[in-house]
Amino acid sequence: MTHGYLVRRLVQVPPAVLAILATVFLLVQLAPGDPILALAGETGDAAYFAEMRAKFGLDRPLAEQFPSFVINLTRLDVGISYLHGRPAMDVILERVPATLLLTGSALALSSVVGVLLGVLAARFVDRGIDLGIRLLTLALHATPAFWLAQLLVLVLGLALGLLPVSGMTSARAPAGGFEGVLDVLRHLVLPVAVLASMEVAVVARLTRTALLDELGRDYVRTARAKGRSETGALTRHALRLALLPVVAVLGGRVGQLLAGSVVVEAVFGWPGVGRLLLTSVQARDLPIVLGVLLLIAVGVVLANLVTDLVHARLDPRIRLA
């Protein structure tokens, strides 16, 4: 990878982050509703409301609030949570491991299953397996995540009692050790299945299309002419280049998974950042909302940066772009 490409990509990060900061700040500040009314109720007098606004810095113009917000953000300070009475970033960071476990597991599962389905579909193109996989991916792509989540809760959780349907751990489960890990994994199955289903269809269809395109190229025909089987030509020659588009969209998939985690965490009671964001929006807890949105946005920017660098590493043509 050339240093010029790396420098160009790194230079693009600060302006993108600054634009995200300004956009998120304005959207949250201009959203309807008064956070002080949500915090203090509607029974106080005007003097009390004015005191509360001054306490949280909401009485200043937005032009003064934004520079202070950016300066404080350099210290990872987005203010005091209205509901929790603690630094908002501390509250958010406590929830990050749960969300990383959920989204990381869903990303790994959707990548592996999606690639396998795409390879099978390309290997048996226009046959029964290919048709079945295409129908399955179409159904997964068209199924809303909240509907699938509720269906799995009703069938696998409540009707059959096979898996827990809420939380990250059981009340009576040990906090650590092998049994504790197993308990977390059992709680993880349904949320990960729902979240990964949103991406399996995308990865499978993208892998199938890219593989079919590579199988028609001259280097694959040459491999077949030298005696390679169809499966060998697909897995040893075409698959590596066919995976480049899958790697290229990895950053965007991280954003989709983080967005989908809000719904999934709410349905399954998963104690992550997505559920915290939902409850904070309902309560107008602006520091928490700002912190979560910024954390997600910066995470997506960094994920796209890493994706571009990995893609450039795998595909030399990108370095000259």
N, C-alpha and C positions, 0 to 999 in steps of 0.2 A: 504494500500500500504506500503510495507516495505521500510525503509530508504535506504537500500542497493541498491534497484532498482533505486530509485530516484537519488542517488549519481552517480551510473554508467551512467545514461542517461545524467546528467549534466556534467560529466567529458568529455563526448564525444563531447560536443558542441564547446569548444574553438578550438580543432584541426580541426574540420570541418569548422569552420568560417575562420581560418587561411589558410587552403587549398583553400577555395573559394576566399579569398583575393588575394593569389598568382596567381591562375588560371585566374581570371578576369583581374587582372593587366597586366599579360603577354599577354593575348589574345588581349586586347585593344591596348596595346603598339606596338605589332607586327602586327597589322592589316595593310593592304596596304593603302597607301595614306598619305599625309602630312597635319596634321591639320593646320599648319601655312599657307600653300597655300590656304586652305579652308577659313581661317580667314582673311588673309591679301591680298588675290588675288595673281595673278602671275605677277603683273606689277612692284613690288618693286625690289630693287637691293639686292645683297648678304649681304651687311652690315645691311640692314633693316631686312632681314630674320633672320640673326644671333642675332640681338637685340631682336626680338620677341621671338626666341627660348630661349634666356637667361632669358627673362622676365617671361616666363611660366615654366622655369626649364626643358625644353626639350633638352637642350644641354648636360645634365649630363648623364653618363652611367646608364643603368637600375639597376645595382647593387647598385647605390647610390640613385636612385629615389625611389626604393621600401621601404627601411627603413623609409625614410622621409614620404612616403605615409602612412605607417602604423601608425607612430607617429601622423601625422596630423589627421588621421581617429579617433583616440581616442578623439579628440576634435570635431568630426563630421565635419571635414574640408577635402574636396576632391579637393579643389582648386577653382579658379575663372572661371566661365563659359566664354568661348571664345565669345559666341554670346550675352549673356545677360549682361556681365560685372559686375556680382554680384557673391557672393559665391554660388557655384553650389548646395550645400545642401539646401540653402534657396529656390532656384528655385524649387528643387525637392519636398521639404516638402509642398510647396504651392499647388502642384498637388496631394498629397497623399490623402486628404479627398475625392476627386472625384473618385479616383480609388478604395478606400475602400468602398465607397457607391455602386459602380458598381459591384465589385467582391463579396462583402458581400451579396448583394441582389441576385446575381446569385447563390451563394453557398446555400443560404437559399431556394431559389425557386427550384433549381435542387435537393436538398435533400428531400424536402417535396414531390414534384411531382414524383421523382424517386422512393421513398419508397412506395407511394400510388400505382403507376403502378406495382411495383414488388409484392405488397400484392395482388392486383387484379389478376395478372397473376398466382400467386401461388394458390389463392383460387379457380380459375376456370381453373386449369391446363388442357391443351390439349382440351380446348373448344374454342369457337369463340372469346371470350374476350382475352384469353391468346394468341391466334394466332395474333389478331389485335395488341396487345401491343408489341409482339415480332417483328412484321413487322415495327411498328412505331419506336421502339428503333433501329432497324437495319438501317432504313432510316436516323434517326437522327445521328447515329454513322458514316454513310458513307457520310453525306452531309458536304462539306467544309464550315467553318464558314463565310469566305468572300463572298461565293456565296449566302448563306442564308441571310446574311446581305443585300446584294445588292437587292435580291428578295423582302425582306420586305420593303426596301426603295422605290422600284418602285411601289409595289402594295399598301401597307398600307399608305405610306407617300405621294408619288407623284400622283398616280392614284386616290385613294379614299380620300386622305387628312385627314385621321383619326388621325394621330399622327405626331409630328415633327420628322425630320430626321437628325437634326444636332445640335450640341451644348448641353449645359446643362440647359440653360434658354432661354427664349424668350427676344428679345430686349426691348419690351414694357412691360414685366411682372414686377410686383412689386418685390423689392429685398427681402422682408420678409413677414411674415404673412401667413395666410392660403392659399391665392391665390398663393403666391410664392412657397410654398411647393407643391401645386397641379401642378404648372408649371414644377417643377423639376421632379416630378413623371411621368408626361406625356412624358418628354424627356427621362426618364429612361426606359420606357417600351420596346422599340425595342432593345436597346443594351443589356438589361438584358435577354430578350427572346433569342437572338442569343447566348450569352455567356452561358446561362444555358442549352441550347439545347445540347451543347457539353458534358455535364455531366449527363443529365437526363438518357441517354441510359446506361451509366456505372452503375449508382446507381440502376436503375430498374432491369437490368439483374443480378447484384450482389445480390440484395434483393431477387429476385425470386429464384435463385439457392440456397441461404442459407436457405430460408424458406422451400423449398422442401426437403432439407437435414434434417432440424429439424423436419418436420412433420412425417418423418419416424422413429423417435427415440421412445424409450420405454416410456418416460415420457408423450409424446403426446398421445400415445395409451392408457396409463392409464387415462389421462384426458377424452378421449372419452368414455372409459369404465365406468367412473363415471357419465356420462350423459352430458358432455360438447358438445355443437354443434361444427360443423366443424369450423365455424367462431370464436367461443369462444376459441377453442383450438389453432387456429392460432394467434389471436390477444393477448390473455392473457398468453399464454405459449411459443409458438414458436418464436414470433416476437422479443422478447427481446434479445434472444441469436442470432437470425438471423441478428440483426443489428450490431453485433460486427464486422463482416468484413467490413461493411459500415463505421464504425467509424475508423477502422484500416487504411483505404485508404484515410482518410480525409486530411492528410498532403499532400499527392501526388496530390489530387484534387485541393488544394490551389495553388500549383505550376502550374498545367494545366490552371487554371483560370487566373492567372497572365500572363502566356504566351499568352493565347487567348485574353486577354484584349488589347494587342498591336494592333491586327488586328481590333478588334471591335471598339476601340477608334479612330483608323485612319478612318474607314469607316463612323462612325457617328459623327466625329468631337468632341468627348468627351474630355474635357480638363483635362485629367488624366496623370499619369506617363507613361503609355504605348505610348500615342501619343507623349509625350515629348521625350521618348527614340528613337522613329522612326525619328523624325526631327533632333535630336542630332546626330544620326548615319549618316544621310545624310550630315550633316554639319561638321562632324568630331569634334564635341564638346566633347573632351575626358573627362573632369571633370564630365559633366552631364552623359555621358554614364557609366563611372565608378561608380558614385554615385547610379544611377538607378539599374544597375546590382547587385551591392552589397546589396542594400536595398531589392531587390527581393530575392536574394539568402539567406540572413540572415532571411528574413521573412519566407521562405520555411523551413529553418532549425528549427526555433522556432515553426512553425506550426506542423512539424513532432514531435517535442519534446512534445508539448501539447497533440497531438493525442496519442502518446505512453503512456503518463501518464494517460489520460482519459481511454484508452483501458485497461491499467493495473488495474485501479480502477473498471471497469466494469467486468473484467475477472480475477479472482484470480489466474488462472493458469499462467498468464504472470509474476507475481511477483516472481515466482520461477525459471524463465528462466535464 
